[in-house]
């Protein structure tokens, strides 16, 4: 099985319509946020030890997402990190979605995350957290228990003639912030931003022969480190 080198699943932030002054919001300004799953052809990888890894079922929870103005982004950018404490809903704002949502990484249908209404400005990063889903998170699945979980993945691990199933779960709060320039103004009233996960890197450094808890910790670190942003 060949390793998939360019696997992504994407957060699509689209349709920015601006009709306001620098100090006043007007109806029509919006930034819609979506999540899209891993392509059907890109759901298997070759691990560090040559094993074939396939996702049978997978859910990941986004806790919050925010676009950050340039002057704020320069001052506060930091490397992605794992934060142990759990946190449910955070405060939403015109530039931040604070309600958690769970998406099926194998779904072919985009998940609508919510809508931002940012003021005109230049934004220089997108930041957020993957975090534990609560009981009223958007799009809770029926085929897996994900409340209190940041991720729940059902995998098959094949090596030679042997094959086994593995469930990876974690409740870490995982931060990310990715630099990108997004201009929201009367002269650039429409924009889109795509937040992607470089999923081909998810299992790098994961020792599937070790304890399951260590595998989950390594996956969690990769999840935060492999956020990608593209602006259009």
Residue frames relative to the residue before (quaternion, step in Angstrom):
aa qw qx qy qz dx dy dz
X 1.0000 0.0000 0.0000 0.0000 0.00 0.00 0.00
X 0.3453 -0.7571 0.5160 0.2033 3.53 -0.66 1.04
X 0.5037 -0.6333 0.4951 0.3164 3.54 -1.11 0.69
X 0.3593 -0.7087 0.5653 0.2216 3.53 -1.03 0.82
X 0.2503 -0.8363 0.4787 0.0933 3.56 -0.52 1.20
X 0.7993 0.2481 -0.1121 0.5357 3.56 1.10 -0.54
X 0.2463 0.7815 -0.5306 0.2171 3.56 0.83 1.01
X 0.0751 0.7963 -0.5978 0.0537 3.56 -0.84 0.90
X 0.0607 -0.7067 0.6849 0.1670 3.44 -1.31 0.24
X 0.3237 -0.8268 0.4574 0.0492 3.43 -0.90 1.03
X 0.2301 -0.6760 0.6777 0.1757 3.41 -1.34 0.64
X 0.1423 -0.8043 0.5743 0.0542 3.55 -0.64 1.15
X 0.0697 -0.7674 0.6371 0.0193 3.56 -0.73 1.11
X 0.0564 0.8661 -0.4803 0.1261 3.54 -0.15 1.31
X 0.8320 0.3150 -0.1911 0.4147 3.46 -1.51 0.03
X 0.1627 0.7692 -0.5947 0.1680 3.56 0.42 1.21
X 0.0150 -0.8011 0.5972 -0.0377 3.59 -0.51 1.18
X 0.0902 -0.8270 0.5550 0.0000 3.56 -0.50 1.19
X 0.1654 0.7581 -0.6191 0.1208 3.57 -0.88 1.01
X 0.5389 0.6059 -0.3918 0.4347 3.52 0.70 1.11
X 0.4934 -0.6144 0.5161 0.3357 3.52 -1.32 0.24
X 0.7074 -0.4653 0.3148 0.4289 3.55 -1.29 0.11
X 0.7776 0.3422 -0.1695 0.4995 3.59 1.16 -0.46
X 0.7653 0.3074 -0.1698 0.5395 3.60 1.20 0.03
X 0.3297 -0.7292 0.5679 0.1921 3.55 -0.95 0.98
X 0.0832 -0.7602 0.6403 0.0722 3.53 -1.20 0.59
X 0.6240 -0.5297 0.4094 0.4029 3.54 -1.22 0.44
X 0.6771 0.4824 -0.3653 0.4188 3.56 -1.08 0.77
X 0.6241 0.5049 -0.3486 0.4838 3.60 1.19 -0.35
X 0.2329 0.7825 -0.5493 0.1782 3.58 -0.66 1.04
X 0.1187 -0.7386 0.6578 0.0876 3.52 -1.28 0.56
X 0.1639 -0.8113 0.5575 0.0643 3.58 -0.36 1.22
X 0.2016 -0.7990 0.5629 0.0649 3.56 -0.92 0.98
X 0.0191 -0.8023 0.5951 -0.0432 3.56 -0.84 1.06
X 0.2053 -0.7382 0.6193 0.1715 3.56 -1.32 0.27
X 0.1169 -0.7924 0.5967 0.0487 3.57 -1.00 0.84
X 0.4876 -0.7117 0.4397 0.2498 3.54 -1.04 0.84
X 0.6678 -0.4685 0.3983 0.4194 3.50 -1.40 0.06
X 0.5336 -0.6341 0.4567 0.3234 3.57 -0.96 0.88
X 0.6132 -0.5992 0.3774 0.3501 3.57 -1.06 0.83
X 0.6909 0.4816 -0.2798 0.4608 3.59 1.04 -0.75
X 0.7335 0.4325 -0.2041 0.4830 3.58 1.25 -0.34
X 0.4569 0.7070 -0.4207 0.3382 3.55 1.02 0.79
X 0.6807 0.3931 -0.2999 0.5406 3.57 1.18 0.56
X 0.0775 -0.7972 0.5987 -0.0023 3.55 -1.07 0.82
X 0.3745 -0.6632 0.5848 0.2792 3.51 -1.34 0.25
X 0.3619 -0.7643 0.5002 0.1863 3.55 -0.70 1.13
X 0.7360 -0.4345 0.2980 0.4251 3.54 -1.35 0.14
X 0.7370 0.3881 -0.2192 0.5081 3.59 1.13 -0.62
X 0.6458 -0.5591 0.3089 0.4182 3.58 1.26 0.31
X 0.4964 0.6558 -0.4386 0.3621 3.59 1.24 0.00
X 0.4000 -0.6883 0.5503 0.2519 3.57 -1.24 0.52
X 0.1405 -0.7965 0.5877 0.0193 3.54 -0.75 1.16
X 0.0120 -0.7903 0.6123 -0.0189 3.54 -0.82 1.04
X 0.3391 -0.7000 0.5872 0.2241 3.56 -1.13 0.72
X 0.2208 -0.7735 0.5858 0.0994 3.54 -0.75 1.12
X 0.7662 -0.0742 0.0811 0.6331 3.54 1.10 -0.83
X 0.0934 0.8309 -0.5425 0.0810 3.59 -0.91 0.78
X 0.0024 -0.7796 0.6256 -0.0283 3.54 -0.98 0.97
X 0.0322 -0.7710 0.6360 -0.0053 3.54 -1.05 0.87
X 0.2665 -0.7837 0.5475 0.1225 3.57 -0.96 0.91
X 0.2086 -0.7406 0.6277 0.1184 3.52 -0.94 0.97
X 0.3239 -0.7766 0.5156 0.1614 3.55 -0.68 1.13
X 0.7800 -0.1718 0.1414 0.5849 3.59 0.91 -0.90
X 0.0914 -0.7757 0.6231 0.0406 3.55 -1.28 0.45
X 0.0022 0.8160 -0.5740 0.0689 3.57 -0.91 0.96
X 0.2765 -0.7021 0.6224 0.2079 3.53 -1.15 0.65
X 0.2320 -0.8158 0.5263 0.0606 3.58 -0.84 1.06
X 0.4765 -0.6686 0.4957 0.2832 3.58 -0.90 0.95
X 0.6624 -0.5662 0.3213 0.3706 3.55 -1.10 0.73
X 0.6880 0.4817 -0.3132 0.4433 3.62 0.77 -0.90
X 0.6545 0.4850 -0.3086 0.4911 3.58 1.13 -0.61
X 0.6390 0.5552 -0.3250 0.4217 3.56 1.00 -0.86
X 0.6564 0.5167 -0.3178 0.4485 3.60 0.90 -0.89
X 0.7057 0.4865 -0.2732 0.4366 3.56 0.94 -0.86
X 0.8237 0.3039 -0.1165 0.4644 3.57 0.96 -0.77
X 0.3857 0.7315 -0.5002 0.2568 3.64 1.17 0.05
X 0.0588 0.7939 -0.6026 0.0559 3.56 -0.99 0.82
X 0.6169 -0.5438 0.4246 0.3787 3.54 -1.30 0.41
X 0.5789 -0.5817 0.4211 0.3862 3.62 -1.01 0.65
X 0.0391 -0.8157 0.5769 -0.0182 3.57 -1.01 0.80
X 0.4131 -0.6550 0.5679 0.2790 3.50 -1.38 0.27
X 0.1001 -0.7805 0.6165 0.0269 3.55 -0.87 1.01
X 0.4064 -0.7827 0.4173 0.2192 3.56 -0.50 1.16
X 0.6676 0.5313 -0.3344 0.4003 3.58 0.93 -0.77
X 0.4316 -0.6887 0.5246 0.2532 3.53 -1.11 0.80
X 0.0043 -0.7820 0.6232 -0.0085 3.55 -1.18 0.60
X 0.3383 -0.7531 0.5273 0.2008 3.58 -0.79 0.96
X 0.8296 -0.0896 0.0809 0.5452 3.58 -0.80 -0.97
X 0.1984 -0.7310 0.6362 0.1466 3.54 -1.11 0.73
X 0.6481 -0.5340 0.3698 0.3976 3.56 -1.24 0.24
X 0.3100 -0.7377 0.5717 0.1815 3.56 -0.89 0.96
X 0.0491 -0.7705 0.6352 0.0191 3.55 -1.28 0.45
X 0.7146 -0.4271 0.2970 0.4677 3.63 -1.19 0.02
X 0.7562 0.3348 -0.2012 0.5250 3.61 1.16 -0.46
X 0.7485 0.3688 -0.1916 0.5168 3.59 1.24 0.01
X 0.2254 -0.7159 0.6462 0.1384 3.53 -1.11 0.87
X 0.1203 -0.8485 0.5147 0.0268 3.58 -0.52 1.17
X 0.5973 0.5605 -0.3674 0.4404 3.60 1.24 -0.02
X 0.4302 -0.7260 0.4670 0.2640 3.63 -0.72 1.00
X 0.0529 -0.7705 0.6344 0.0310 3.53 -1.23 0.54
X 0.2779 -0.7538 0.5781 0.1427 3.54 -1.11 0.75
X 0.0588 -0.8094 0.5831 0.0383 3.56 -0.85 0.90
X 0.4373 -0.6645 0.5540 0.2457 3.47 -1.23 0.74
X 0.3297 -0.7850 0.4867 0.1953 3.60 -0.41 1.18
X 0.6743 0.4637 -0.3027 0.4885 3.60 1.27 -0.16
X 0.4782 0.6855 -0.4351 0.3348 3.58 1.26 0.02
X 0.3654 -0.7166 0.5535 0.2158 3.55 -1.13 0.71
X 0.6507 0.4911 -0.3029 0.4936 3.57 1.32 -0.09
X 0.4531 -0.6908 0.4912 0.2761 3.57 -0.84 0.93
X 0.3247 -0.7294 0.5767 0.1732 3.53 -1.11 0.81
X 0.3195 -0.7370 0.5646 0.1896 3.59 -0.75 1.05
X 0.2647 -0.8074 0.5158 0.1092 3.56 -0.62 1.20
X 0.6898 -0.3946 0.3136 0.5197 3.58 1.01 -0.73
X 0.4183 -0.7023 0.5272 0.2319 3.56 -1.33 -0.07
X 0.2311 -0.7431 0.6167 0.1186 3.52 -1.04 0.94
X 0.1442 -0.7672 0.6183 0.0907 3.59 -1.23 0.54
X 0.0244 0.8605 -0.5086 0.0196 3.61 0.58 1.10
X 0.4884 -0.6245 0.5102 0.3334 3.58 -1.19 0.48
X 0.6310 -0.5186 0.3895 0.4256 3.61 -1.16 0.35
X 0.2964 0.7235 -0.5690 0.2549 3.56 -0.82 1.03
X 0.4207 -0.6152 0.5711 0.3440 3.52 -1.37 -0.03
X 0.1414 -0.7852 0.6016 0.0392 3.54 -0.78 1.12
X 0.2097 -0.8363 0.5034 0.0571 3.57 -0.82 1.01
X 0.8018 0.1045 -0.1221 0.5756 3.60 1.18 0.16
X 0.2397 -0.6947 0.6487 0.1980 3.48 -1.41 0.25
X 0.0044 -0.8036 0.5944 -0.0300 3.57 -0.80 1.00
X 0.1304 0.7957 -0.5848 0.0889 3.52 -1.25 0.36
X 0.3518 -0.7079 0.5674 0.2308 3.50 -1.35 -0.24
X 0.2678 -0.6361 0.6878 0.2247 3.47 -1.30 0.57
X 0.1352 0.8184 -0.5437 0.1276 3.60 -0.79 0.91
X 0.7165 -0.4693 0.2981 0.4213 3.57 -1.27 0.31
X 0.4084 -0.6946 0.5400 0.2431 3.55 -1.00 0.87
X 0.2479 -0.7402 0.5970 0.1846 3.56 -1.12 0.62
X 0.7495 -0.4601 0.2541 0.4026 3.54 -1.33 0.19
X 0.7497 0.3318 -0.2289 0.5248 3.61 1.17 -0.31
X 0.2731 0.7549 -0.5375 0.2583 3.58 1.15 0.60
X 0.5559 -0.6193 0.4447 0.3313 3.53 -1.13 0.69
X 0.8677 0.1288 -0.1064 0.4682 3.56 -1.18 0.78
X 0.1470 0.7776 -0.5888 0.1647 3.58 0.81 0.96
X 0.3945 -0.7388 0.4912 0.2391 3.62 -0.84 0.90
X 0.4467 -0.6806 0.5151 0.2682 3.55 -1.31 0.34
X 0.7169 0.4747 -0.2462 0.4473 3.59 1.18 -0.45
X 0.7676 0.2137 -0.1640 0.5815 3.61 1.23 0.27
X 0.4045 -0.6819 0.5526 0.2571 3.54 -1.19 0.62
X 0.0387 0.8352 -0.5437 0.0737 3.59 -0.37 1.22
X 0.4492 0.6650 -0.4780 0.3571 3.61 1.22 -0.05
X 0.7897 0.2263 -0.2124 0.5292 3.55 -0.76 1.09
X 0.6716 0.4689 -0.2851 0.4977 3.57 1.31 0.01
X 0.3911 -0.6859 0.5641 0.2415 3.53 -1.17 0.69
X 0.7918 -0.0429 0.0318 0.6085 3.56 1.07 -0.72
X 0.0477 -0.7520 0.6572 0.0180 3.50 -1.29 0.62
X 0.0490 0.8134 -0.5717 0.0959 3.55 -0.38 1.26
X 0.1748 -0.7386 0.6422 0.1070 3.55 -1.03 0.89
X 0.0403 -0.8252 0.5619 -0.0411 3.57 -0.57 1.21
X 0.1997 -0.6895 0.6614 0.2175 3.49 -1.40 0.23
X 0.1582 -0.7731 0.6117 0.0556 3.54 -0.98 0.97
X 0.0216 -0.8154 0.5774 -0.0357 3.59 -0.54 1.18
X 0.0647 0.7705 -0.6298 0.0739 3.54 -0.98 0.97
X 0.8085 -0.0220 -0.0371 0.5869 3.56 -0.43 1.22
X 0.7865 -0.2620 0.2177 0.5152 3.57 -0.75 -1.06
X 0.6102 0.5575 -0.3548 0.4371 3.62 1.25 -0.10
X 0.0176 -0.7820 0.6226 -0.0238 3.52 -1.15 0.73
X 0.0426 0.8038 -0.5912 0.0508 3.59 -0.92 0.88
X 0.4292 -0.6754 0.5407 0.2593 3.51 -1.31 0.42
X 0.0368 -0.7903 0.6116 -0.0026 3.55 -1.13 0.68
X 0.1836 -0.7593 0.6162 0.0998 3.56 -1.00 0.92
X 0.1104 -0.7739 0.6215 0.0509 3.57 -0.82 1.03
X 0.0545 0.7856 -0.6123 0.0705 3.56 -0.81 1.07
X 0.0609 0.7911 -0.6077 0.0341 3.55 -1.17 0.58
X 0.2447 -0.7751 0.5691 0.1240 3.54 -1.21 0.60
X 0.3331 0.7587 -0.4969 0.2580 3.57 1.22 0.40
X 0.3225 -0.6670 0.6243 0.2478 3.54 -1.30 0.42
X 0.1041 -0.8402 0.5311 -0.0337 3.54 -0.34 1.34
X 0.2198 -0.8050 0.5408 0.1061 3.57 -0.60 1.12
X 0.0064 0.7582 -0.6510 -0.0349 3.52 -1.32 0.42
X 0.0607 0.7503 -0.6583 -0.0063 3.53 -1.28 0.47
X 0.0698 -0.8168 0.5719 -0.0308 3.53 -0.68 1.15
X 0.3998 -0.7301 0.4939 0.2513 3.63 -0.71 0.97
X 0.2067 0.7369 -0.6248 0.1548 3.54 -1.05 0.86
X 0.3388 -0.7320 0.5513 0.2133 3.61 -1.06 0.67
X 0.0095 0.7742 -0.6302 0.0586 3.54 -0.81 1.13
X 0.1394 -0.7952 0.5868 0.0617 3.58 -0.53 1.13
X 0.0283 -0.7719 0.6348 -0.0217 3.55 -0.76 1.11
X 0.3068 0.7404 -0.5324 0.2723 3.56 -0.33 1.25
X 0.6899 -0.4623 0.3446 0.4376 3.55 -1.30 0.10
X 0.6903 0.4645 -0.2845 0.4763 3.60 1.10 -0.60
X 0.7492 0.2135 -0.1657 0.6047 3.59 1.26 -0.27
X 0.0026 -0.8754 0.4831 -0.0179 3.56 0.56 1.18
X 0.7568 0.3082 -0.1831 0.5466 3.61 1.20 -0.32
X 0.1349 0.7760 -0.6057 0.1129 3.55 -0.93 0.93
X 0.0989 -0.7647 0.6273 0.1095 3.54 -1.28 0.26
X 0.1105 -0.7735 0.6227 0.0419 3.53 -1.15 0.72
X 0.1623 -0.7897 0.5876 0.0691 3.56 -0.91 0.92
X 0.1468 -0.7539 0.6367 0.0686 3.55 -0.79 1.10
X 0.0368 -0.8282 0.5577 -0.0413 3.56 -0.53 1.23
X 0.2847 -0.6941 0.6227 0.2222 3.51 -1.31 0.35
X 0.3320 -0.7125 0.5803 0.2130 3.57 -0.86 0.97
X 0.1629 -0.8711 0.4573 0.0746 3.53 0.44 1.33
X 0.5535 0.6064 -0.3995 0.4079 3.59 1.17 -0.36
X 0.6836 0.4587 -0.2820 0.4928 3.59 1.28 -0.31
X 0.3911 0.7673 -0.4540 0.2285 3.60 1.23 -0.12
X 0.8114 0.2999 -0.1254 0.4857 3.57 0.88 -0.93
X 0.3603 0.7164 -0.5103 0.3107 3.57 1.19 0.45
X 0.8152 0.2017 -0.1762 0.5136 3.55 -0.85 0.98
X 0.5352 0.6047 -0.4153 0.4188 3.59 1.26 0.14
X 0.2117 -0.7808 0.5806 0.0920 3.58 -0.66 1.15
X 0.2128 -0.8250 0.5138 0.1010 3.56 -0.13 1.28
X 0.6034 0.5272 -0.3657 0.4736 3.57 1.28 0.00
X 0.6166 0.5491 -0.3344 0.4543 3.57 1.31 -0.15
X 0.7511 -0.3618 0.2762 0.4783 3.59 -1.29 -0.17
X 0.5795 -0.6121 0.4172 0.3397 3.55 -1.06 0.80
X 0.6194 0.5585 -0.3451 0.4305 3.59 1.04 -0.76
X 0.6514 0.5047 -0.3105 0.4739 3.59 1.04 -0.78
X 0.6085 0.5407 -0.3455 0.4669 3.58 1.07 -0.69
X 0.6690 0.5005 -0.2969 0.4624 3.58 0.94 -0.91
X 0.6398 0.5217 -0.3278 0.4594 3.59 1.01 -0.77
X 0.6620 0.4967 -0.3081 0.4691 3.59 0.96 -0.84
X 0.6341 0.5182 -0.3311 0.4688 3.59 1.01 -0.77
X 0.6405 0.5369 -0.3270 0.4411 3.59 0.95 -0.87
X 0.6487 0.5083 -0.3189 0.4681 3.58 0.97 -0.83
X 0.6625 0.5018 -0.3028 0.4665 3.58 1.00 -0.81
X 0.6049 0.5743 -0.3565 0.4210 3.58 1.05 -0.71
X 0.7044 0.4532 -0.2675 0.4763 3.57 0.90 -0.89
X 0.7003 0.5022 -0.2704 0.4292 3.56 0.99 -0.87
X 0.7407 0.4390 -0.2242 0.4565 3.59 1.16 -0.47
X 0.3184 0.7160 -0.5405 0.3063 3.56 1.13 0.65
X 0.0728 -0.7890 0.6101 0.0054 3.57 -0.99 0.88
X 0.1519 -0.7874 0.5927 0.0751 3.57 -1.12 0.68
X 0.0080 0.7529 -0.6580 -0.0094 3.54 -1.11 0.80
X 0.1885 -0.7857 0.5831 0.0842 3.58 -0.91 0.94
X 0.0983 -0.7893 0.6049 0.0368 3.56 -1.06 0.78
